[in-house]
Amino acid sequence: MDRHLSEMETSTLYSEVHSYPRDLADFARGAWPDPRSAPEISTLRRVFSVCFQASLMREEERPIIFRMILGGPELFPPNEGPPSGLHKLEFEKTRPFDENEIRRLSPAADFYRSVIGVKEDADGVLCIWGIVYSGPRWIETTQGGRSEAPPLPPALAVHAANQGVLEVYRGPEFLAKLDGGRLLGAQMDVFASKWMLDGFKEVVDEIAALHIVARSRATEPWAPLDPELTHSIGQHALRRMISVLRDSRHGATLVFVPLESVREFSKENGYVSFKYRFADARPRHRFRNLLVEIMNRLAEVHGRGDAPAYTRDVGWEEYRESEDPEIAGLDEAVFEVSHLVASLAAADGAVVMSKRYELLGFGAEISGSLPDVKTVQRALDLEGERTAEEDTENVGTRHRSAYRLAGALPEAVVVVVSQDGSVRFVTQKDGAVTYWEQA
């Protein structure tokens, strides 16, 4: 199959006709895994219409953001609660399900920790029955945290985190999104792509080599580690970084340059001009060194005589479930470096790192003398095998600069975080500047 879409296919994806909650209802019902268990179309239309209107409102100048789930209190366990369970609180009397009730309730039903419970009463009328406290672990699916979130039951859930933007889920499973009048289907997780794995392979190998050196010096046995662990922890760290940048809502650009370009970027060069460049010393390698320390400690802890016996190599699951104080401290340190990068990104200009997570500098201006990129390819699948061509005339300066750099430096990866929280990964694919929208 041709990797480029036909003109007809492209116009279908990027139609100028705006979509609304009624269209989202049809789209979401079509995306429901089992049509027999999908809510009725009339119910979906009512739910999405109310949620959409509520998201456009404000409460004492605060935006209305919330999560809701369609299902009665019987779906939730009676005696559980965060951090590992769901805590339901049922109202003595139900409340009407409308935009004004959601507006009044949203400050108490914190978006990051709570879900508004909605059900159909005996007459088939939608009503609010209570609040389910989930805790914030669910956010870590995209933020790179180690903790496992208590799963929602497989019922219709809606997230309204921005004005006029609705995300539709079946429990924790994403189905559809209405954003800016556009309907979007299953979103891509760029971190799961082979091109990302290949692009950062050198640093994965380098970290593994440093771990092997440390292992050779150990005086006690260390547990064998899953070869994929290095990539998983590195991915975990980068997710954290991008999540912090998303939450900051001021926009940012991260530039990851190939290892062979580090020397060039450590002095005056034709790609970027630094306002603040860091000295080439151990502190700018802290991110990478923390990843090595995590691997070393995990191998040490699970190699002890009192550690559980494993029939497989120690990997991500053991890291995620570890209660070792030192691993928890290292994980917190990774999170703090992520915050550091986010604070550096608050200054005008890009934050520049190597693909070994070495912090080279910030306040970097991408050279305007680099060749302009008139068109880019939008990836329609995880590996960029199918793309749609887009003109760059209508995007902002931050995106055009990223495209120029990616066009001039083939192995670079540029991450552009917009003020609205959207994220684009930009690099070259088969000689063309290509971008992926991150979920």
C-alpha positions as CSV (number, residue, x, y, z in Angstrom):
1,M,0.0,0.0,0.0
2,D,1.2,3.5,-0.8
3,R,2.4,5.2,2.4
4,H,0.8,8.5,1.3
5,L,-3.0,9.0,1.4
6,S,-5.0,9.9,-1.7
7,E,-6.5,13.4,-2.0
8,M,-9.9,11.9,-1.3
9,E,-8.8,10.2,1.9
10,T,-7.0,13.3,3.1
11,S,-10.0,15.5,2.6
12,T,-12.1,13.0,4.5
13,L,-9.8,13.1,7.5
14,Y,-9.4,16.9,7.4
15,S,-12.9,18.0,6.5
16,E,-13.8,21.6,7.0
17,V,-17.2,20.6,8.4
18,H,-17.1,20.9,12.2
19,S,-18.3,18.1,14.4
20,Y,-20.4,18.4,17.5
21,P,-21.6,16.1,20.4
22,R,-24.2,14.5,18.2
23,D,-21.5,13.5,15.7
24,L,-19.3,12.3,18.6
25,A,-22.2,10.0,19.8
26,D,-22.3,8.3,16.4
27,F,-18.5,8.0,16.2
28,A,-18.1,6.6,19.8
29,R,-20.9,4.0,19.4
30,G,-19.2,2.8,16.2
31,A,-15.9,2.5,18.1
32,W,-17.5,0.6,21.1
33,P,-15.7,-2.9,21.2
34,D,-19.0,-4.8,21.6
35,P,-22.0,-3.1,20.0
36,R,-24.4,-5.2,22.0
37,S,-23.1,-3.6,25.3
38,A,-22.9,-0.1,23.9
39,P,-25.2,2.6,25.4
40,E,-28.2,3.6,23.3
41,I,-27.4,6.4,20.8
42,S,-30.0,8.6,22.5
43,T,-28.2,8.2,25.8
44,L,-24.8,9.0,24.2
45,R,-26.2,12.1,22.6
46,R,-27.7,13.3,25.9
47,V,-24.5,12.6,27.9
48,F,-22.2,14.3,25.4
49,S,-24.4,17.3,24.9
50,V,-24.6,18.0,28.7
51,C,-20.8,17.4,29.1
52,F,-20.0,19.6,26.2
53,Q,-22.1,22.5,27.5
54,A,-20.7,22.1,31.0
55,S,-17.2,22.3,29.7
56,L,-17.9,25.7,28.2
57,M,-19.0,27.2,31.5
58,R,-17.1,28.6,34.4
59,E,-17.6,28.6,38.2
60,E,-16.4,31.7,39.9
61,E,-13.9,32.3,37.0
62,R,-12.6,28.7,37.3
63,P,-12.9,26.5,34.2
64,I,-15.2,23.5,34.5
65,I,-13.2,20.3,34.3
66,F,-14.5,16.9,35.3
67,R,-14.7,13.2,34.7
68,M,-18.0,11.2,34.7
69,I,-19.0,7.6,34.3
70,L,-22.3,6.1,33.3
71,G,-23.1,3.3,35.7
72,G,-24.9,2.8,38.9
73,P,-23.2,2.5,42.4
74,E,-23.6,-1.3,42.2
75,L,-20.6,-1.3,39.7
76,F,-18.2,-0.2,42.5
77,P,-17.0,-2.2,45.5
78,P,-18.4,-1.1,48.9
79,N,-15.3,-1.1,51.0
80,E,-12.3,0.1,48.9
81,G,-10.6,3.3,48.2
82,P,-7.4,5.0,46.9
83,P,-4.6,4.5,46.3
84,S,-5.3,1.0,45.1
85,G,-9.2,0.9,45.0
86,L,-12.2,3.1,44.2
87,H,-14.2,4.8,47.0
88,K,-17.9,5.4,46.1
89,L,-20.0,7.9,48.0
90,E,-23.7,7.7,47.1
91,F,-25.9,10.7,47.6
92,E,-29.0,10.3,49.8
93,K,-31.0,11.7,46.9
94,T,-30.0,11.8,43.2
95,R,-29.3,15.1,41.5
96,P,-30.4,16.1,38.0
97,F,-27.9,15.4,35.2
98,D,-27.5,18.8,33.5
99,E,-24.7,21.3,32.9
100,N,-25.6,23.5,35.8
101,E,-25.4,20.6,38.3
102,I,-22.0,19.6,36.9
103,R,-20.8,23.2,37.1
104,R,-21.8,23.3,40.8
105,L,-20.4,19.9,41.6
106,S,-17.1,20.1,39.7
107,P,-15.1,22.0,42.3
108,A,-15.8,19.2,44.8
109,A,-15.3,16.4,42.3
110,D,-11.7,17.1,41.5
111,F,-10.8,16.1,37.9
112,Y,-7.6,14.4,39.0
113,R,-9.0,12.4,41.8
114,S,-12.8,12.0,41.3
115,V,-15.4,10.7,38.9
116,I,-19.0,11.9,38.9
117,G,-21.4,8.9,38.9
118,V,-24.3,9.0,36.5
119,K,-27.1,6.5,36.0
120,E,-30.6,6.1,34.5
121,D,-33.4,6.1,37.0
122,A,-36.4,3.8,36.9
123,D,-38.0,6.1,34.3
124,G,-34.9,6.1,32.1
125,V,-34.0,9.6,33.0
126,L,-30.3,10.4,33.6
127,C,-29.3,11.5,37.1
128,I,-26.2,12.0,39.2
129,W,-26.1,9.5,42.0
130,G,-22.7,10.4,43.7
131,I,-19.0,10.7,43.5
132,V,-16.3,8.0,43.0
133,Y,-12.9,8.9,44.4
134,S,-10.2,7.2,42.3
135,G,-7.1,9.0,43.5
136,P,-4.5,10.3,40.9
137,R,-2.8,7.1,39.9
138,W,-4.9,6.9,36.7
139,I,-2.9,9.8,35.4
140,E,0.4,7.9,35.6
141,T,-0.6,5.7,32.6
142,T,0.6,8.6,30.5
143,Q,2.9,10.3,33.0
144,G,5.3,7.4,33.5
145,G,4.6,6.7,37.1
146,R,5.3,3.3,38.7
147,S,2.0,2.8,40.5
148,E,-0.9,0.8,39.1
149,A,-4.2,2.6,38.9
150,P,-7.5,1.1,40.2
151,P,-9.4,0.3,37.0
152,L,-12.8,1.8,36.3
153,P,-15.5,-0.7,35.3
154,P,-16.0,-1.1,31.5
155,A,-18.7,1.5,31.3
156,L,-19.0,4.8,29.4
157,A,-16.7,7.5,30.8
158,V,-16.2,11.1,29.7
159,H,-13.2,13.4,30.5
160,A,-13.7,17.1,30.0
161,A,-10.3,18.6,30.8
162,N,-10.5,21.6,28.4
163,Q,-13.1,24.0,27.1
164,G,-15.2,22.3,24.4
165,V,-12.9,19.1,24.4
166,L,-14.4,15.7,25.3
167,E,-12.6,12.4,25.5
168,V,-14.6,9.2,25.5
169,Y,-13.6,6.0,27.2
170,R,-14.9,2.6,27.9
171,G,-13.6,2.3,31.5
172,P,-9.8,3.0,31.0
173,E,-9.9,2.3,27.3
174,F,-9.8,5.4,25.0
175,L,-12.4,5.4,22.2
176,A,-12.8,8.9,20.7
177,K,-12.2,12.6,21.2
178,L,-14.0,15.8,20.1
179,D,-11.5,18.6,19.9
180,G,-11.8,21.9,18.0
181,G,-14.7,20.5,16.0
182,R,-12.6,17.5,14.9
183,L,-13.4,13.9,15.7
184,L,-10.4,11.8,16.6
185,G,-10.2,8.0,17.0
186,A,-7.7,5.8,18.8
187,Q,-4.7,7.8,19.6
188,M,-1.1,6.8,19.1
189,D,1.4,6.2,21.9
190,V,4.6,7.2,20.2
191,F,6.6,5.5,23.0
192,A,5.4,2.1,21.7
193,S,6.9,2.7,18.3
194,K,9.9,0.9,16.9
195,W,11.4,4.1,15.5
196,M,11.6,5.6,19.0
197,L,13.2,2.5,20.3
198,D,15.7,2.5,17.4
199,G,16.3,6.2,17.7
200,F,17.4,5.9,21.4
201,K,19.1,2.5,21.0
202,E,22.6,4.0,21.6
203,V,21.7,5.4,25.0
204,V,20.0,2.1,26.0
205,D,23.1,0.2,25.1
206,E,25.3,2.8,26.9
207,I,23.2,2.5,30.1
208,A,23.3,-1.3,29.9
209,A,27.1,-1.2,29.5
210,L,27.5,1.1,32.6
211,H,25.3,-1.3,34.5
212,I,27.4,-4.3,33.5
213,V,30.5,-2.5,34.8
214,A,28.8,-1.8,38.1
215,R,27.6,-5.5,38.3
216,S,31.2,-6.7,37.8
217,R,32.3,-4.8,40.9
218,A,29.5,-6.0,43.1
219,T,30.5,-8.1,46.1
220,E,27.2,-9.9,46.4
221,P,25.1,-11.6,43.7
222,W,22.9,-9.3,41.6
223,A,19.7,-10.6,40.0
224,P,19.6,-10.8,36.1
225,L,17.7,-7.9,34.5
226,D,15.3,-8.0,31.6
227,P,17.1,-6.5,28.5
228,E,14.0,-4.4,27.9
229,L,14.2,-2.7,31.3
230,T,16.6,0.0,30.3
231,H,14.3,1.1,27.5
232,S,11.3,0.9,29.9
233,I,12.9,3.1,32.5
234,G,14.1,5.6,29.9
235,Q,10.6,5.8,28.5
236,H,9.2,6.2,32.0
237,A,11.6,9.2,32.5
238,L,10.7,10.9,29.2
239,R,7.0,10.4,29.8
240,R,7.4,12.1,33.2
241,M,9.2,15.0,31.6
242,I,6.6,15.6,28.9
243,S,3.8,15.2,31.4
244,V,5.2,18.0,33.5
245,L,5.6,20.2,30.4
246,R,2.0,19.4,29.4
247,D,0.7,20.4,32.8
248,S,2.6,23.7,32.8
249,R,0.4,24.9,29.9
250,H,3.0,27.4,28.7
251,G,4.3,25.5,25.6
252,A,7.8,24.2,25.2
253,T,10.3,22.7,22.7
254,L,12.6,19.8,23.6
255,V,15.4,18.9,21.2
256,F,17.2,15.6,21.4
257,V,20.3,15.6,19.3
258,P,22.2,12.4,18.2
259,L,25.2,11.5,20.2
260,E,27.6,12.3,17.4
261,S,26.3,15.9,17.4
262,V,26.9,16.6,21.1
263,R,30.4,18.0,20.5
264,E,29.1,20.3,17.8
265,F,26.2,21.5,19.9
266,S,28.6,22.2,22.8
267,K,30.0,25.2,20.9
268,E,28.8,27.7,18.4
269,N,27.0,25.9,15.6
270,G,24.7,26.4,12.7
271,Y,21.6,24.7,14.2
272,V,20.8,26.6,17.4
273,S,22.2,29.5,19.4
274,F,22.1,29.1,23.1
275,K,21.4,31.8,25.6
276,Y,22.4,29.5,28.4
277,R,24.7,26.5,27.7
278,F,25.8,24.2,30.4
279,A,29.5,23.3,31.1
280,D,30.5,19.8,30.1
281,A,30.7,18.3,33.5
282,R,29.1,15.4,35.4
283,P,25.9,17.3,36.6
284,R,24.6,17.6,33.1
285,H,24.6,13.8,32.9
286,R,22.4,13.4,36.0
287,F,19.3,12.0,34.2
288,R,21.3,9.2,32.6
289,N,23.1,8.5,35.8
290,L,19.9,8.2,37.8
291,L,18.7,5.6,35.3
292,V,21.8,3.5,35.8
293,E,21.5,3.8,39.6
294,I,17.9,2.5,39.4
295,M,19.0,-0.5,37.4
296,N,21.8,-1.2,39.8
297,R,19.7,-1.0,42.9
298,L,16.9,-3.2,41.4
299,A,19.5,-5.9,40.5
300,E,21.0,-5.6,44.0
301,V,17.7,-5.8,45.9
302,H,16.4,-8.8,43.9
303,G,19.7,-10.6,44.1
304,R,19.7,-10.9,47.9
305,G,19.3,-14.2,49.6
306,D,15.9,-13.2,51.2
307,A,14.5,-11.9,47.8
308,P,11.7,-13.9,46.1
309,A,12.9,-16.5,43.6
310,Y,12.1,-15.6,40.0
311,T,11.8,-17.9,37.0
312,R,12.4,-14.9,34.7
313,D,14.7,-11.8,34.6
314,V,13.8,-8.9,36.9
315,G,12.0,-6.2,34.9
316,W,9.5,-3.4,34.8
317,E,6.9,-5.2,36.9
318,E,9.4,-5.5,39.8
319,Y,10.5,-1.9,39.4
320,R,6.9,-0.8,39.4
321,E,6.0,-2.8,42.6
322,S,9.2,-2.2,44.5
323,E,8.9,-0.8,48.0
324,D,12.6,-0.3,48.5
325,P,13.2,3.2,49.9
326,E,16.2,3.7,47.8
327,I,14.4,2.9,44.5
328,A,11.5,5.2,45.6
329,G,14.1,8.0,46.3
330,L,15.7,7.5,42.8
331,D,12.3,7.5,41.2
332,E,11.5,10.8,43.0
333,A,14.9,12.2,41.8
334,V,13.9,11.3,38.2
335,F,10.7,13.2,38.7
336,E,12.6,16.2,40.0
337,V,14.8,16.3,37.0
338,S,11.7,16.3,34.9
339,H,10.5,19.4,36.8
340,L,13.9,21.0,36.3
341,V,13.6,20.5,32.5
342,A,10.0,22.0,32.6
343,S,11.3,25.0,34.5
344,L,14.1,25.6,32.0
345,A,11.5,25.3,29.2
346,A,9.6,28.2,30.8
347,A,12.3,30.5,29.4
348,D,12.0,31.6,25.8
349,G,13.7,29.1,23.5
350,A,14.2,25.3,23.4
351,V,15.7,23.0,25.9
352,V,18.4,20.9,24.2
353,M,19.5,17.4,25.3
354,S,21.4,14.6,23.8
355,K,19.8,11.2,23.2
356,R,21.6,10.0,26.3
357,Y,19.5,12.6,28.3
358,E,22.5,14.9,28.7
359,L,21.3,18.4,29.4
360,L,23.2,20.7,27.0
361,G,21.5,24.0,27.6
362,F,18.3,26.0,27.3
363,G,16.9,29.3,25.9
364,A,18.1,27.9,22.5
365,E,16.9,29.7,19.3
366,I,16.7,27.4,16.3
367,S,18.5,29.1,13.4
368,G,16.3,30.9,11.0
369,S,18.9,30.4,8.3
370,L,18.1,26.6,8.2
371,P,16.2,25.7,5.0
372,D,12.4,26.2,5.2
373,V,10.2,23.1,5.2
374,K,7.2,23.9,3.1
375,T,5.3,20.6,3.8
376,V,5.5,17.9,6.4
377,Q,4.0,14.4,6.7
378,R,1.5,13.7,9.4
379,A,1.9,10.1,10.5
380,L,-1.3,8.1,10.5
381,D,0.1,5.0,12.1
382,L,2.7,4.3,14.8
383,E,5.6,3.7,12.4
384,G,4.7,6.4,9.9
385,E,4.1,3.9,7.1
386,R,0.9,5.8,6.2
387,T,1.0,9.6,6.1
388,A,-0.9,12.7,5.0
389,E,0.9,15.7,3.6
390,E,0.3,19.0,5.3
391,D,1.3,22.6,4.4
392,T,3.3,24.4,7.2
393,E,2.0,27.8,6.4
394,N,-0.8,27.7,9.0
395,V,1.3,26.5,12.0
396,G,3.0,28.6,14.6
397,T,6.6,29.7,14.8
398,R,7.5,27.0,17.4
399,H,6.3,24.2,15.0
400,R,8.0,25.7,11.9
401,S,11.3,26.0,13.8
402,A,11.0,22.3,14.9
403,Y,10.4,21.3,11.3
404,R,13.4,23.3,10.0
405,L,15.7,21.6,12.6
406,A,14.4,18.1,11.9
407,G,14.9,18.8,8.2
408,A,18.5,19.9,8.7
409,L,19.5,17.3,11.3
410,P,18.1,13.9,10.2
411,E,18.7,12.0,13.5
412,A,17.3,14.7,15.8
413,V,14.0,14.2,17.6
414,V,12.1,17.4,18.4
415,V,9.2,17.3,20.9
416,V,6.8,20.3,20.6
417,V,4.4,20.8,23.5
418,S,1.7,23.4,22.8
419,Q,0.0,25.6,25.4
420,D,-3.2,23.5,25.0
421,G,-1.2,20.4,26.1
422,S,-1.0,18.7,22.7
423,V,2.3,17.0,21.9
424,R,4.1,16.4,18.6
425,F,7.2,14.3,18.0
426,V,9.0,15.5,14.9
427,T,11.8,13.7,13.1
428,Q,12.8,12.5,9.6
429,K,11.2,9.4,8.2
430,D,12.4,8.1,4.8
431,G,13.9,11.5,4.1
432,A,10.7,13.5,4.9
433,V,10.0,15.6,7.9
434,T,7.3,13.7,9.7
435,Y,5.3,14.3,12.9
436,W,3.3,12.1,15.3
437,E,0.6,13.4,17.6
438,Q,1.1,11.8,21.0
439,A,-1.9,10.6,23.0
